Amino acid sequence: SPALSKQHLIYKNIENCKPFVKERLAERFIAQNLQIFKNERWDNIISENKRLRRELLDDIHIDSKVDSKLAESINVLIEQATNPAFTDFEKEQQAYEYTLSYLTRQITDKNQESSEREDNPSLVNEAWEFITKMAVSNFNKRYEHLSEQEKKTFSVLISDNKTKEVFLNEIKEKNLSKIDQLLESETDNETIGVLNSFKVKIENMNNINPVIIDEFILSNLDLSETLGLN
Protein backbone atom coordinates (compact mmCIF):
# COMPACT_ATOMS: atom_id res chain seq x y z
CA SER A 1 0.00 0.00 0.00
CA PRO A 2 1.45 3.41 -0.99
CA ALA A 3 -0.08 5.06 2.07
CA LEU A 4 1.50 2.55 4.45
CA SER A 5 4.86 2.73 2.65
CA LYS A 6 4.89 6.51 3.04
CA GLN A 7 3.85 6.22 6.67
CA HIS A 8 6.72 3.82 7.31
CA LEU A 9 9.18 6.21 5.69
CA ILE A 10 8.16 9.30 7.65
CA TYR A 11 8.15 7.46 11.00
CA LYS A 12 11.55 5.94 10.28
CA ASN A 13 12.99 9.24 9.04
CA ILE A 14 11.93 11.30 12.05
CA GLU A 15 12.58 8.68 14.73
CA ASN A 16 16.04 7.78 13.42
CA CYS A 17 17.32 11.09 12.09
CA LYS A 18 20.29 12.57 13.93
CA PRO A 19 19.35 15.80 15.79
CA PHE A 20 19.77 19.06 13.91
CA VAL A 21 21.89 21.86 15.34
CA LYS A 22 19.84 24.52 13.52
CA GLU A 23 16.07 24.68 13.98
CA ARG A 24 15.44 25.87 10.41
CA LEU A 25 17.04 22.68 9.06
CA ALA A 26 14.72 20.60 11.23
CA GLU A 27 11.72 22.62 9.98
CA ARG A 28 12.81 22.01 6.38
CA PHE A 29 13.18 18.30 7.18
CA ILE A 30 9.62 18.08 8.53
CA ALA A 31 8.22 19.89 5.48
CA GLN A 32 10.15 17.61 3.12
CA ASN A 33 8.81 14.48 4.78
CA LEU A 34 5.20 15.70 4.77
CA GLN A 35 5.57 16.45 1.06
CA ILE A 36 5.27 12.74 0.20
CA PHE A 37 1.64 12.81 1.42
CA LYS A 38 0.65 15.51 -1.08
CA ASN A 39 -1.73 13.26 -3.02
CA GLU A 40 -2.87 11.04 -0.14
CA ARG A 41 -6.25 11.18 1.62
CA TRP A 42 -6.60 10.77 5.37
CA ASP A 43 -9.59 8.44 5.10
CA ASN A 44 -7.55 6.13 2.86
CA ILE A 45 -4.64 6.13 5.32
CA ILE A 46 -6.99 5.20 8.15
CA SER A 47 -8.64 2.40 6.17
CA GLU A 48 -5.27 0.97 5.10
CA ASN A 49 -4.07 0.92 8.70
CA LYS A 50 -7.26 -0.84 9.82
CA ARG A 51 -6.87 -3.38 7.02
CA LEU A 52 -3.28 -4.08 8.04
CA ARG A 53 -4.25 -4.61 11.67
CA ARG A 54 -7.06 -6.98 10.66
CA GLU A 55 -4.89 -9.00 8.29
CA LEU A 56 -1.65 -9.18 10.26
CA LEU A 57 -2.23 -8.09 13.83
CA ASP A 58 -5.76 -9.31 14.57
CA ASP A 59 -6.86 -5.68 15.11
CA ILE A 60 -4.53 -5.25 18.10
CA HIS A 61 -3.23 -1.71 18.70
CA ILE A 62 0.57 -1.48 18.94
CA ASP A 63 2.31 1.63 20.26
CA SER A 64 5.58 2.98 18.91
CA LYS A 65 8.56 1.27 20.50
CA VAL A 66 10.54 4.50 20.50
CA ASP A 67 8.30 7.36 21.62
CA SER A 68 4.51 7.06 21.63
CA LYS A 69 4.07 10.85 21.89
CA LEU A 70 6.34 11.35 18.88
CA ALA A 71 4.38 8.77 16.90
CA GLU A 72 1.12 10.49 17.79
CA SER A 73 2.57 13.89 16.87
CA ILE A 74 3.67 12.61 13.46
CA ASN A 75 0.22 11.13 13.01
CA VAL A 76 -1.39 14.51 13.70
CA LEU A 77 0.90 16.21 11.17
CA ILE A 78 -0.02 13.61 8.55
CA GLU A 79 -3.72 14.10 9.27
CA GLN A 80 -3.41 17.88 8.95
CA ALA A 81 -1.62 17.46 5.61
CA THR A 82 -4.13 14.98 4.15
CA ASN A 83 -7.50 15.86 5.70
CA PRO A 84 -9.17 19.05 4.36
CA ALA A 85 -11.64 18.88 7.26
CA PHE A 86 -8.91 19.11 9.90
CA THR A 87 -9.50 22.13 12.15
CA ASP A 88 -7.74 21.39 15.44
CA PHE A 89 -4.88 23.80 14.81
CA GLU A 90 -3.88 23.92 18.46
CA LYS A 91 -3.35 20.17 18.37
CA GLU A 92 -1.38 20.56 15.14
CA GLN A 93 0.83 23.25 16.69
CA GLN A 94 1.55 21.08 19.73
CA ALA A 95 2.38 18.14 17.48
CA TYR A 96 4.66 20.29 15.34
CA GLU A 97 6.48 21.76 18.34
CA TYR A 98 7.00 18.33 19.90
CA THR A 99 8.34 16.89 16.63
CA LEU A 100 10.60 19.91 16.19
CA SER A 101 11.90 19.60 19.76
CA TYR A 102 12.68 15.92 19.13
CA LEU A 103 14.63 16.78 15.97
CA THR A 104 16.62 19.49 17.79
CA ARG A 105 17.07 17.65 21.11
CA GLN A 106 20.28 18.17 23.02
CA ILE A 107 22.81 15.34 22.90
CA THR A 108 26.21 14.83 24.49
CA ASP A 109 27.76 12.83 21.65
CA LYS A 110 28.63 15.24 18.83
CA ASN A 111 28.86 12.31 16.43
CA GLN A 112 25.12 11.91 16.77
CA GLU A 113 24.42 15.40 15.43
CA SER A 114 23.31 15.87 11.84
CA SER A 115 26.28 16.93 9.72
CA GLU A 116 24.14 18.70 7.15
CA ARG A 117 25.81 21.90 5.95
CA GLU A 118 24.58 25.30 4.83
CA ASP A 119 27.82 26.59 3.31
CA ASN A 120 27.85 28.94 0.32
CA PRO A 121 30.09 28.70 -2.75
CA SER A 122 32.97 31.16 -2.95
CA LEU A 123 32.75 31.79 -6.70
CA VAL A 124 29.64 32.47 -8.75
CA ASN A 125 30.70 30.21 -11.63
CA GLU A 126 31.05 27.32 -9.19
CA ALA A 127 27.60 27.85 -7.69
CA TRP A 128 25.59 25.30 -9.66
CA GLU A 129 28.14 22.50 -9.22
CA PHE A 130 28.45 23.35 -5.54
CA ILE A 131 24.68 23.42 -4.97
CA THR A 132 24.21 20.10 -6.75
CA LYS A 133 26.97 18.37 -4.78
CA MET A 134 25.75 19.92 -1.52
CA ALA A 135 22.15 18.83 -2.15
CA VAL A 136 23.23 15.23 -2.77
CA SER A 137 25.58 15.26 0.21
CA ASN A 138 22.99 16.73 2.56
CA PHE A 139 20.32 14.30 1.37
CA ASN A 140 22.60 11.32 2.02
CA LYS A 141 23.56 12.64 5.47
CA ARG A 142 19.99 13.52 6.40
CA TYR A 143 18.67 10.10 5.40
CA GLU A 144 21.69 7.94 6.20
CA HIS A 145 19.48 5.75 8.43
CA LEU A 146 17.58 4.55 5.35
CA SER A 147 18.61 1.67 3.13
CA GLU A 148 19.72 2.53 -0.41
CA GLN A 149 16.35 1.33 -1.75
CA GLU A 150 14.46 3.45 0.78
CA LYS A 151 16.57 6.50 -0.14
CA LYS A 152 15.73 5.96 -3.80
CA THR A 153 12.04 5.59 -3.02
CA PHE A 154 11.90 8.67 -0.81
CA SER A 155 13.84 10.88 -3.24
CA VAL A 156 11.39 9.97 -6.01
CA LEU A 157 8.30 10.53 -3.85
CA ILE A 158 9.37 14.09 -2.99
CA SER A 159 10.23 14.99 -6.59
CA ASP A 160 8.05 16.86 -9.11
CA ASN A 161 5.58 15.06 -11.37
CA LYS A 162 7.80 15.25 -14.46
CA THR A 163 10.65 13.52 -12.62
CA LYS A 164 8.20 10.91 -11.35
CA GLU A 165 6.96 10.23 -14.89
CA VAL A 166 10.50 9.78 -16.19
CA PHE A 167 11.40 7.48 -13.30
CA LEU A 168 8.23 5.42 -13.73
CA ASN A 169 8.91 4.90 -17.44
CA GLU A 170 12.50 3.87 -16.70
CA ILE A 171 11.58 1.35 -14.04
CA LYS A 172 8.74 -0.01 -16.21
CA GLU A 173 11.23 -0.68 -19.01
CA LYS A 174 13.63 -2.40 -16.61
CA ASN A 175 10.86 -4.59 -15.22
CA LEU A 176 9.59 -5.52 -18.69
CA SER A 177 13.12 -6.36 -19.83
CA LYS A 178 13.67 -8.57 -16.78
CA ILE A 179 10.31 -10.31 -17.26
CA ASP A 180 11.13 -11.07 -20.92
CA GLN A 181 14.49 -12.43 -19.83
CA LEU A 182 12.85 -14.69 -17.25
CA LEU A 183 10.19 -15.88 -19.73
CA GLU A 184 12.90 -17.06 -22.14
CA SER A 185 14.16 -19.64 -19.66
CA GLU A 186 11.06 -20.38 -17.55
CA THR A 187 9.36 -23.77 -18.04
CA ASP A 188 6.79 -23.78 -15.24
CA ASN A 189 3.36 -22.86 -16.66
CA GLU A 190 2.12 -21.27 -13.44
CA THR A 191 5.18 -19.04 -13.17
CA ILE A 192 4.89 -18.13 -16.87
CA GLY A 193 1.28 -17.12 -16.26
CA VAL A 194 2.25 -14.90 -13.33
CA LEU A 195 5.06 -13.24 -15.28
CA ASN A 196 2.76 -12.58 -18.23
CA SER A 197 0.14 -11.05 -15.93
CA PHE A 198 2.82 -8.71 -14.55
CA LYS A 199 3.82 -7.82 -18.11
CA VAL A 200 0.25 -6.96 -19.12
CA LYS A 201 -0.25 -4.77 -16.04
CA ILE A 202 2.95 -2.83 -16.72
CA GLU A 203 2.16 -2.37 -20.42
CA ASN A 204 -1.25 -0.94 -19.46
CA MET A 205 0.32 1.69 -17.19
CA ASN A 206 -0.08 4.63 -19.54
CA ASN A 207 -1.25 8.24 -19.13
CA ILE A 208 -1.12 7.94 -15.35
CA ASN A 209 -2.97 10.59 -13.36
CA PRO A 210 -0.42 12.54 -11.26
CA VAL A 211 -2.67 12.07 -8.23
CA ILE A 212 -2.07 8.31 -8.23
CA ILE A 213 1.38 8.09 -9.83
CA ASP A 214 3.01 7.30 -6.46
CA GLU A 215 0.99 4.09 -6.30
CA PHE A 216 2.37 2.92 -9.66
CA ILE A 217 5.92 3.91 -8.74
CA LEU A 218 5.81 1.98 -5.46
CA SER A 219 4.23 -1.09 -7.07
CA ASN A 220 6.95 -1.13 -9.75
CA LEU A 221 9.67 -0.73 -7.12
CA ASP A 222 8.19 -3.66 -5.21
CA LEU A 223 8.09 -5.71 -8.41
CA SER A 224 11.73 -4.83 -9.16
CA GLU A 225 12.70 -6.15 -5.75
CA THR A 226 10.69 -9.33 -6.36
CA LEU A 227 12.38 -9.80 -9.74
CA GLY A 228 15.80 -9.33 -8.16
CA LEU A 229 16.65 -6.01 -9.84
CA ASN A 230 17.55 -4.20 -6.59
Secondary structure by P-SEA (a helix, b strand, c coil): caaaaaaaaaaaaaacccccccaaaaaaaaaaaacccccccaaaaaaaaaaaaacccccccccccccaaaaaaaaaaaaaaccccccaaaaaaaaaaaaaaaaacccccccccccccccccccccaaaaaaaaaaaaaaaaaaccccaaaaaaaaaaaccaaaaaaaaaaaaaaaaaaaaaaaaccccaaaaaaaaaaaaaaaaccccccccaaaaaaaaaaaaaaaccc
